[in-house]
Amino acid sequence: MASTSSYLKSCLKYTSATLLTLFTASMTAATYYRPIPATSPTNNSTHTNTHSNDRRTTQSFCSPNSPPWNRDHVPLLLQWARGISIGATTLAIRLVMNTYGRYEIREDVCYERFLEAAIDARSEQQPSSSIDSSSSSSSSAIPQQRGLLTVSNHRSLFDDPGILSCLLPLPIAIQPHHQRWGICSQEYCFNDALPSYIKGYIGAGQVLPICRGGGINQQLLLDFGRHLANGEWCHVFPEAGVWQWKELGGRRELPKGAIWGSASDFKDDQKKGDISDNSTNNHSNNNNNKSVIIPATTAQRSLPPSPIGKLKWGVGKLIAHAPITPRVIPFAHCGMERLLPQDEVSGKTYLRRDFVKSLLPSFLCNNDSDGSGGDGKGLRIQIQFGHEIKFDDLIKEHEEKHGKLWKYRGKEPTSESNNTAMQQENWVSSREERILYSKIVKRIEMHLEVLTKEVCR
């Protein structure tokens, strides 16, 4: 009996040591392959943001190359790191949502079609002959697939992973190859104040950096698009910021002499707004102007809608230049603003004052929000999907007038630097292409506006 007990203790000891070693090695790989933000952000719409040629010159202990774009070439330890990051995060969020909060997804035909698209996103492979041969100089390019692109309103800084982790059934949601690829402003998720292993954990959760104010020609947007070209599920918040209104947020028309301010939680200084979506935008950028409008505040809400649309044009560029036009499915949600409310004057986000109290079950603290006598401030998330949005007519109309659009492709681990440089050069948008992006985004805005008003009603 004693020998059996000793044997079990030894097995438990070695198993624990093995698991700890695998976890450490996986997180080390995630840190080594972590995404690198842009090193030279610019608001000039005619140039691209650039990475350093060698990632190791900007970050210590970092792979000289970007992580593989195709899942077939992902290092084993990085695969494990993604499983740990996505699995642990999803399980934790689902536990909180099912124990202390509620999330309700309207399970209609639109949601069913989203599930089908998300689960089968990488299986809808198209023959390479259907792609314009001029879009890549490499004959060994990865066969392109039809990806899935979801777009939604943005209610809080925790929408991803808070909302995105709850969309798929749990057994599927914890599998990295079924989960979404997202983008997060590099000043939040990949800023220098964060330790490298935290950025590695975020990157292993299939999140990439984007440069706020970097414009639609930035290299980081192309990096994100390559996942869409490989048939992945990608998600974008096209409002490009948090808007806790009962309607779709986004750009408004600035009064003469006004400039955009900054509501960043990590920076106190005010900066110019991103006007690089439209090269014909002639708002004043004089730092001496006294009229400063902070996004997502009541001051901005009182302004009329912008003639160039509320949403950013980057999502339109991803759709227009995809080798195979992705399936685009919108959804709207509300409720996360109760967890991270936004100040209506400064635009800054803060943690709700009764956060600890809000985590208590309703039988200990009556804070439910379902009309059962609570104070109406509980965490209740409502999600509603819309019909798939088509853009074939807009793309066809553009190509009939201006010729074939350049298409980006999924990047292979063995891609040569000159081929990468060529793709970056083609990524710079012309005036005619910007008009196409505007039309695509306005169609998305029309669908997303209706969904947002309905779910926030």
Backbone hydrogen bonds, N-H to C=O, Kabsch-Sander energy under -0.5 kcal/mol:
donor,donor_aa,acceptor,acceptor_aa,energy
5,S,1,M,-2.1
6,S,2,A,-2.3
7,Y,3,S,-2.3
8,L,4,T,-2.3
9,K,5,S,-2.2
10,S,6,S,-2.2
11,C,7,Y,-2.2
12,L,8,L,-2.5
13,K,9,K,-2.3
14,Y,10,S,-2.6
15,T,11,C,-2.6
16,S,12,L,-2.4
17,A,13,K,-2.2
18,T,14,Y,-2.5
19,L,15,T,-2.7
20,L,16,S,-2.4
21,T,17,A,-2.1
22,L,18,T,-2.5
23,F,19,L,-2.5
24,T,20,L,-2.4
25,A,21,T,-2.6
26,S,22,L,-2.5
27,M,23,F,-2.5
28,T,24,T,-1.9
29,A,25,A,-2.1
30,A,26,S,-2.3
31,T,27,M,-2.0
32,Y,28,T,-2.3
33,Y,29,A,-2.3
34,R,31,T,-1.0
39,T,50,T,-1.5
40,S,50,T,-0.7
45,S,43,N,-0.6
47,H,44,N,-1.5
55,R,53,N,-0.6
55,R,64,P,-0.8
57,T,54,D,-2.2
58,T,55,R,-1.1
59,Q,55,R,-1.8
63,S,32,Y,-3.5
69,W,411,K,-0.6
73,H,70,N,-2.0
74,V,71,R,-1.2
79,Q,75,P,-2.1
80,W,76,L,-2.2
81,A,77,L,-2.2
82,R,78,L,-2.3
83,G,79,Q,-2.1
84,I,80,W,-2.5
85,S,81,A,-2.9
86,I,82,R,-2.7
87,G,83,G,-2.1
88,A,84,I,-2.6
89,T,85,S,-2.0
90,T,86,I,-2.4
91,L,87,G,-2.4
92,A,88,A,-2.2
93,I,89,T,-2.3
94,R,90,T,-2.6
95,L,91,L,-2.0
96,V,92,A,-2.0
97,M,93,I,-2.8
98,N,94,R,-2.3
99,T,95,L,-1.4
100,Y,96,V,-2.5
101,G,96,V,-1.1
102,R,379,L,-1.8
104,E,381,I,-3.3
105,I,103,Y,-0.5
106,R,104,E,-0.5
106,R,383,I,-2.5
107,E,105,I,-0.9
108,D,106,R,-1.9
112,E,108,D,-2.0
113,R,109,V,-2.1
114,F,110,C,-1.8
115,L,111,Y,-2.4
116,E,112,E,-2.2
117,A,113,R,-2.3
118,A,114,F,-3.0
119,I,115,L,-2.5
120,D,116,E,-1.9
121,A,118,A,-0.6
123,S,120,D,-1.4
124,E,120,D,-0.8
124,E,121,A,-0.6
125,Q,123,S,-1.7
126,Q,144,Q,-1.7
130,S,127,P,-2.0
131,I,128,S,-1.5
135,S,132,D,-2.1
136,S,133,S,-1.0
139,S,137,S,-0.5
141,A,138,S,-1.0
145,Q,229,A,-1.9
146,R,124,E,-1.5
147,G,145,Q,-0.7
148,L,232,E,-1.9
149,L,327,R,-3.5
150,T,148,L,-0.5
150,T,234,C,-2.4
151,V,329,I,-1.4
152,S,236,V,-1.2
153,N,331,F,-0.6
155,R,153,N,-0.5
159,D,156,S,-1.4
162,G,158,F,-1.7
163,I,159,D,-3.9
164,L,159,D,-1.4
165,S,161,P,-2.2
166,C,163,I,-1.8
167,L,164,L,-0.9
172,I,169,P,-1.3
173,A,169,P,-2.7
174,I,170,L,-1.5
175,Q,172,I,-1.7
178,H,175,Q,-1.8
179,Q,175,Q,-0.9
179,Q,176,P,-0.8
181,W,233,W,-2.2
182,G,206,Q,-2.5
184,C,208,L,-2.4
186,Q,210,I,-2.6
188,Y,185,S,-2.0
189,C,185,S,-2.1
190,F,186,Q,-0.9
194,L,191,N,-1.5
198,I,195,P,-0.6
199,K,195,P,-1.8
200,G,196,S,-2.1
201,Y,197,Y,-2.0
202,I,198,I,-2.4
203,G,199,K,-2.5
204,A,200,G,-2.4
205,G,201,Y,-0.9
205,G,202,I,-0.6
206,Q,203,G,-1.6
207,V,202,I,-0.7
208,L,182,G,-2.6
210,I,184,C,-1.5
212,R,210,I,-0.8
214,G,211,C,-2.3
218,Q,215,G,-0.9
219,Q,49,N,-1.0
221,L,218,Q,-0.8
222,L,218,Q,-1.0
223,D,219,Q,-2.4
224,F,220,L,-1.7
225,G,221,L,-2.1
226,R,222,L,-1.6
227,H,223,D,-0.6
227,H,224,F,-1.0
228,L,224,F,-0.9
229,A,225,G,-1.9
230,N,226,R,-1.1
231,G,145,Q,-0.6
231,G,228,L,-1.5
232,E,227,H,-2.0
234,C,148,L,-3.1
234,C,232,E,-0.6
235,H,181,W,-2.6
236,V,150,T,-2.2
240,A,237,F,-2.0
243,W,154,H,-3.0
251,R,310,K,-2.4
253,E,304,P,-3.2
254,L,252,R,-0.6
258,A,255,P,-2.1
259,I,291,S,-1.9
261,G,293,I,-3.0
275,I,273,G,-0.9
278,N,275,I,-1.2
281,N,278,N,-1.7
289,N,286,N,-1.7
292,V,290,K,-0.8
293,I,259,I,-2.7
294,I,292,V,-0.5
297,T,294,I,-1.0
298,T,344,E,-2.1
301,R,297,T,-2.1
302,S,298,T,-1.4
303,L,300,Q,-1.7
306,S,251,R,-1.0
309,G,306,S,-1.8
312,K,238,P,-2.6
315,V,312,K,-0.5
317,K,313,W,-1.9
318,L,314,G,-2.1
319,I,315,V,-1.8
320,A,316,G,-2.5
321,H,317,K,-2.0
322,A,319,I,-0.8
327,R,147,G,-2.3
328,V,389,I,-0.6
329,I,149,L,-1.9
329,I,327,R,-0.6
331,F,151,V,-2.1
332,A,384,Q,-2.6
334,C,382,Q,-1.6
338,R,335,G,-1.7
339,L,336,M,-1.1
340,L,336,M,-1.7
343,D,348,K,-2.9
347,G,343,D,-1.7
350,Y,341,P,-2.2
352,R,339,L,-1.8
355,F,352,R,-1.4
358,S,354,D,-2.4
359,L,355,F,-1.0
359,L,356,V,-0.7
360,L,357,K,-1.1
364,L,361,P,-1.6
365,C,361,P,-2.0
367,N,365,C,-2.1
375,D,366,N,-0.5
376,G,368,D,-1.2
380,R,378,G,-1.1
381,I,102,R,-3.7
382,Q,334,C,-2.3
383,I,104,E,-2.8
384,Q,332,A,-2.6
386,G,330,P,-2.8
389,I,328,V,-2.9
395,I,391,F,-2.3
396,K,392,D,-2.6
397,E,393,D,-2.1
398,H,394,L,-2.0
399,E,395,I,-2.5
400,E,396,K,-2.0
401,K,397,E,-1.1
402,H,398,H,-2.9
403,G,399,E,-1.7
408,Y,321,H,-1.8
415,S,412,E,-1.7
420,T,416,E,-1.8
421,A,417,S,-2.4
422,M,418,N,-1.9
423,Q,419,N,-2.0
424,Q,420,T,-2.1
425,E,421,A,-1.9
426,N,422,M,-2.2
427,W,423,Q,-1.2
428,V,425,E,-1.1
434,R,430,S,-1.9
435,I,431,R,-1.6
436,L,432,E,-1.5
437,Y,433,E,-2.4
438,S,434,R,-2.3
439,K,435,I,-1.8
440,I,436,L,-2.4
441,V,437,Y,-2.9
442,K,438,S,-2.2
443,R,439,K,-1.5
444,I,440,I,-1.8
445,E,441,V,-2.9
446,M,442,K,-1.9
447,H,443,R,-1.6
448,L,444,I,-2.9
449,E,445,E,-2.5
450,V,446,M,-1.3
451,L,447,H,-1.9
452,T,448,L,-2.6
453,K,449,E,-2.2
454,E,450,V,-1.9
455,V,451,L,-2.6
456,C,452,T,-1.8
457,R,454,E,-0.7
